[in-house]
């Protein structure tokens, strides 16, 4: 019984792997087909009006660590409620 359970698990794993691979392959083939269609349109001269200069991508945001975020959150909280310090006897 143990051998058949392992075989069933392996079979299910292989089926799942095959489904995922099939879905990914369909997506890749679809994207390639779209690119071929665009190239064919370009070769036929149909795409001149669609060729706009793409805008450059946004620069990545600077890296932030947890300490910086915590300090900024605390500063924002203090700015949002200035009476908080007065209640604590600090102001």
N, C-alpha and C positions, 0 to 999 in steps of 0.2 A: 504494500500500500504506500509505503514511503517513496519508493521509486516512481510510482505513477503521479504522486503529488509533486515531486520535483520536476518530472516531465511536463506536467500541466503548467507549473509556474514558469518554466523555461519557454514553453510554447506561448504563453500569454505575453511574456517579455518580448519575444521575437515578433509577435503580432503587433504589439504596441510600438516597437521600434520601427517596424515596416510602415505602420500608419503615419508616424511622425516623418519618416524619410519621404514617404509619398507626398505628404502635404508640402514639405519644404521643396521638393523637386517640382511640384506643380507651380509653386510661387516663383521659383527661379525661371522656369520655362515661360511663365506668363510675362515676367519682367523682360526676358530676352525677346519675346515676341513683340512686346510694346516697343522696345528699342529698334527692332528690325523695321517695324511699321514707321517709326519716326525717321529712320535713315532712308527708307524708301520715299517718304514724303519729301525729305530734304533733296534727294536725288532728282525728284520730279519737279523741284522748284516751288513746292507748295508751302514752305515753312518760313519764308523770309519775314512775314509779318509777325510770326510768333517768336522770332529770335531776338529777345530783349536781353540786355546786359543784366545778369542777376546781381542783386545787391550783395555786398560782401557780408559774410556771417558776422554776428555779434561777437565781440571778443569775450573770452570766458571770464566769468566772475573770479575775483581773486580768492584764493583758498582761505577758508575760515576755519578756525579751530573752536572747540567747545568753550574755551576760556573767553575768547573774543565775543562769541555770541552771548554768553552769560553776562558779561560786563555790559554789552549794549542793551540787553533786555532789562538789566537792573537800572541803567541810566534812563531808559524809556519809561520804566515804571515810576521812577522818581520824578521825572518831568511831567508825567500824567497826573500825579497826585502830590503836589508840593505840601499839602497840609499833613501828610503822613509823618514828616519829621517833627512838626509842631506837636502832634499828639504823643510822640515818643519822648518829648522833652529835649529834642536836639535843636530846635529852631527857635 
